[in-house]
Amino acid sequence: MSIMEPTQSKEAPRKRLSTRSLNVLSAMVGITTLALGVGWLIYSWTVDLEVPYFAIPLVLTVPVIAAVAFRNMWD
């Protein structure tokens, strides 16, 4: 066997979800993360009586990061 020959794996190929189901699951992860962030923001506003202004950009961007990270787990 030469160095250039590819080795054959005995593992079965991974089953991939359809693109539509990946999109729906990614959207659900993003919406759930956004709901958790908004819930935390409202909770902290009612308990502490002030809005943590530094957290507003985070609440809006973290759901996108979570959805993309979830989507990339399958690729």
N, C-alpha and C positions, 0 to 999 in steps of 0.2 A: 504494500500500500504506500503510495507516494504522499508527500506532504500536501499536495494540492487537491487530493480527493476528499470530498465531503464525507463526513461520518454519518451514518444513518442511525437515527434514534429509534428506539423500539417503543417510545411513548406514542400513545394515540394523539392525534391533533385535538387541541382544545376546541370545544364547541363554543361558537360565538353567538351572542344575542343579535337579533336583527337591529338594523339601524334605527328603526322607529321605536323599538322598546328601549334602546339605549338613550335616545333623545328624551323619551318620556320619563325614564328613571332619573336622568340628569336634571331635568326640569323640576322633578319632585324633590330631589336633594337640594337644589337651589332655593326653591320656595319654602321648604321646611327650615332651612338654615336662616333665610330671611325672616320667617315668622318667629323663630327663636330669638333672633337679634332684636327685632322690633319689640317683642314681648319683654325682653330684658331691658330695653331702653325705656319702655313705659313703666315697668316695675321700678327701675331706679329713679325715674322721675317722680313717681308717687311716693316712694319711701324717703328719698333724700331731698325732695322738693327742688331739685335742679337737674338740668339736662347735661349729661357729660358730652360736651360738644366734640371732643376728640373722638368719641365713639360713633358718631353719625357716619363719617366716611367708611369706617370699618364695617358697620352694619350693612352698608350698601355694597361693599366690595367682597366681603368674605363669602357670601353665597355664590358668587361667580367663581371664585377660587375653589370652593368645595365642589361645585358641579363639574368643573373642568377636571379636577383631581379624580372625581368618581368616574368620569367618562374615560380618562386615561388609564384607569385600572384595567379596562377591558381591551385596550388596544395593544 
